[in-house]
Amino acid sequence: MSISVIFFMDLKIGCCGFPGSRSKYYKEFKVVEVQQTFYNPPELSTLKRWRQEALEDFEFTVKAWQIITHPFSSPTYRRLKKKIGNPENYGFFRPTEEVMEAWKVTSAVAEALKARIILFQTPRSFKSEKENVNNLCEFLQKIKDAGFIIAFEPRGWDKESILKVCKEFNLVHVVDPFVDEPLYGDILYWRLHGIGGYRYRYTEKDLLELKNRVVSISKKGYIFFNNISMLEDARRFRALIL
């Protein structure tokens, strides 16, 4: 077996969310990034059933509840069904009871799914300003012994701030590889949002470029498609590297 084949076997390819039937997805892929946990975390009994439905070697990663990362002014809250506490205290990793309660829910969700990785995606309004960085670091200090790999996808941050926080707390820097380069982390965690937007469909040229970039970094990890044709594009990319 060639070195390149061994390397690609260390990559897991999947989608951000289930693009259709879970039962069919489980048979075709080895990983999914759960999106419902960001909007409205399902009941733990539901998540435990998902874990039981999947094969033993299937992996779930979890996107953290938006109450931790996003202020209540975010349009993503239109899908929120159940509020906790005072919505004015939501988001930006602020030291509030609501944020810490949302963390308890998120960590319980991850445990129900036996997920190792929790993704924190921040909105562009979460700038790398002193107060935001301090709140983030205080939050990360509180959860550092929880036993999860923390994946961090900031948007609009300068490289120096990203690198400083990631090094201090051993975070995995999450990027869309067609937009940014990962700055830190023992593994790859790439999220492909579509070049120019969600409705983009990746071309064969794009997927070949993606393959070459993965090889150049030579790290095991995860590649998740998060665009309108995520299922088709994930299939095409997987076929390209197998």
C-alpha positions in Angstrom: 0.0 0.0 0.0 1.5 3.4 -1.0 2.2 6.2 1.5 -0.5 8.4 -0.1 -3.2 5.7 0.2 -2.3 5.2 3.9 -2.5 8.9 4.4 -5.9 9.3 2.8 -7.2 6.4 5.0 -6.6 8.8 8.0 -9.1 11.3 6.5 -12.7 11.3 7.3 -15.0 12.9 4.8 -18.6 13.9 5.5 -21.3 16.6 5.6 -22.4 19.3 8.0 -25.7 17.8 9.0 -27.6 14.8 7.5 -28.5 15.7 3.9 -31.3 13.1 3.8 -31.9 9.8 5.4 -29.7 9.0 8.4 -29.8 5.3 7.8 -28.5 5.7 4.2 -25.9 8.2 5.4 -24.6 5.8 8.1 -24.0 3.2 5.4 -22.1 5.5 3.1 -20.0 7.7 5.4 -18.0 7.4 8.6 -18.5 10.8 10.1 -21.1 13.7 10.4 -21.0 17.1 12.0 -24.2 17.5 13.9 -25.9 20.8 13.1 -29.1 20.5 15.2 -27.0 21.0 18.3 -26.3 24.6 17.2 -29.9 25.6 16.7 -32.0 23.4 19.1 -30.1 20.5 20.8 -32.2 17.4 20.5 -33.3 15.4 23.5 -30.5 13.1 24.9 -32.7 10.1 24.3 -32.9 11.0 20.6 -29.1 11.4 20.3 -28.5 8.1 22.1 -30.8 6.5 19.5 -28.7 8.1 16.7 -25.6 6.6 18.3 -27.2 3.2 18.5 -28.4 3.4 14.9 -24.9 4.0 13.5 -22.1 1.5 13.2 -19.6 1.4 16.0 -16.9 3.0 14.0 -19.1 5.9 12.9 -18.1 9.2 14.4 -20.2 12.3 15.4 -18.7 15.7 15.9 -20.9 18.4 17.5 -21.4 22.1 16.7 -21.8 23.9 20.1 -25.1 25.5 20.9 -25.4 29.1 19.6 -26.2 30.5 23.1 -22.4 30.1 23.8 -21.2 31.8 20.7 -23.9 34.1 19.1 -25.7 37.1 20.6 -29.5 37.0 20.6 -29.5 39.5 17.7 -28.2 36.8 15.4 -30.7 35.7 12.7 -29.9 32.1 13.6 -32.1 32.4 16.7 -35.2 32.4 14.5 -35.0 28.6 14.7 -34.6 28.6 18.5 -37.5 26.8 20.2 -36.6 26.9 23.8 -34.9 29.8 25.6 -32.9 29.6 28.8 -32.6 32.5 31.2 -32.3 36.0 29.8 -31.5 36.2 26.1 -29.6 39.4 26.7 -26.9 37.3 28.3 -26.4 35.0 25.3 -23.3 34.7 23.2 -19.7 35.8 22.8 -18.5 33.3 25.6 -19.6 35.9 28.2 -19.3 34.8 31.9 -23.0 34.4 32.3 -25.2 31.6 33.8 -26.9 31.2 30.4 -23.6 30.6 28.5 -22.4 28.0 31.1 -25.8 26.3 31.1 -25.5 26.1 27.3 -22.1 24.5 27.7 -23.6 21.9 30.1 -26.2 21.0 27.4 -23.5 20.9 24.7 -21.2 18.7 26.6 -24.1 16.3 27.5 -25.0 16.2 23.9 -21.5 15.2 22.9 -21.3 12.6 25.6 -24.6 11.1 24.4 -23.2 10.8 20.9 -19.8 9.7 22.2 -18.3 12.6 20.2 -14.7 13.6 20.8 -14.8 16.9 19.0 -16.9 20.0 19.7 -16.8 22.9 17.2 -17.2 26.5 18.2 -18.0 28.7 15.2 -18.1 32.4 16.0 -20.0 35.1 14.0 -18.1 37.9 12.2 -19.4 40.3 14.9 -17.2 38.5 17.4 -14.1 40.5 16.7 -10.7 39.8 18.2 -11.1 42.7 20.7 -9.7 42.6 24.2 -13.0 41.9 26.0 -14.0 39.1 23.5 -10.6 37.4 23.7 -10.6 37.6 27.5 -14.1 36.1 27.7 -13.2 33.4 25.3 -10.0 32.5 27.3 -11.9 32.5 30.6 -14.5 30.2 29.1 -11.9 27.8 27.7 -10.1 27.8 31.0 -13.3 26.6 32.7 -13.9 23.7 30.2 -10.3 22.7 29.5 -10.5 19.5 31.6 -13.8 18.3 30.1 -11.9 15.8 27.8 -13.0 17.1 24.4 -11.0 18.2 21.4 -12.0 21.8 20.9 -12.3 23.0 17.3 -12.4 26.8 16.8 -13.7 28.5 13.6 -13.3 32.3 14.1 -14.3 34.6 11.3 -12.6 38.0 10.7 -9.8 37.4 13.3 -6.2 38.4 12.7 -3.7 35.5 12.5 -1.8 36.6 15.6 -4.9 36.4 17.8 -5.9 33.1 16.4 -2.5 31.6 16.9 -2.2 32.9 20.4 -5.5 31.5 21.6 -5.1 28.2 19.8 -1.6 27.6 21.2 -2.6 28.5 24.8 -5.6 26.1 24.8 -4.4 23.6 22.2 -7.4 24.3 19.9 -7.8 23.0 16.4 -8.0 26.0 14.0 -10.9 25.3 11.7 -11.0 26.9 8.2 -12.5 26.7 4.8 -9.4 25.8 2.9 -10.5 27.9 -0.1 -10.5 30.9 2.1 -7.8 30.5 4.8 -4.9 28.4 5.9 -5.1 26.5 9.2 -2.7 28.0 11.7 -2.7 25.4 14.5 -3.8 22.0 15.5 -2.7 18.4 15.6 -5.5 17.4 13.1 -7.2 19.0 10.1 -10.7 20.2 10.5 -11.9 21.8 7.3 -15.4 23.0 6.6 -16.2 23.8 2.9 -18.9 26.4 2.8 -19.0 26.9 -1.0 -16.8 29.3 -2.9 -18.7 32.5 -2.7 -21.6 31.0 -0.9 -23.8 28.0 0.1 -25.2 27.5 -3.4 -21.9 26.8 -4.9 -21.2 23.3 -6.4 -17.5 22.3 -6.4 -15.9 21.5 -9.8 -13.5 18.7 -10.6 -10.8 21.3 -10.7 -11.7 22.5 -7.2 -11.7 18.9 -5.8 -8.3 18.2 -7.3 -7.0 21.4 -5.8 -8.5 20.3 -2.4 -6.8 16.9 -2.7 -3.4 18.5 -3.4 -3.7 20.9 -0.5 -4.6 18.0 1.9 -1.5 16.1 0.7 0.7 19.2 1.2 -0.3 19.5 4.9 -0.1 15.7 5.6 -2.3 15.6 8.7 -5.1 13.2 9.5 -8.5 14.7 10.2 -11.8 15.7 8.8 -13.2 17.4 5.7 -16.9 18.4 5.9 -18.9 19.8 3.0 -21.5 22.5 3.9 -22.9 23.6 0.6 -26.1 23.0 -1.4 -24.6 19.9 -3.1 -22.8 18.7 0.0 -23.8 15.1 -0.4 -22.8 14.8 -4.0 -19.6 16.8 -3.5 -18.6 14.7 -0.5 -19.1 11.5 -2.6 -17.1 12.9 -5.5 -14.2 13.9 -3.3 -14.1 10.6 -1.4 -14.0 8.8 -4.7 -11.1 11.0 -5.8 -8.9 10.0 -2.9 -9.7 6.4 -2.6 
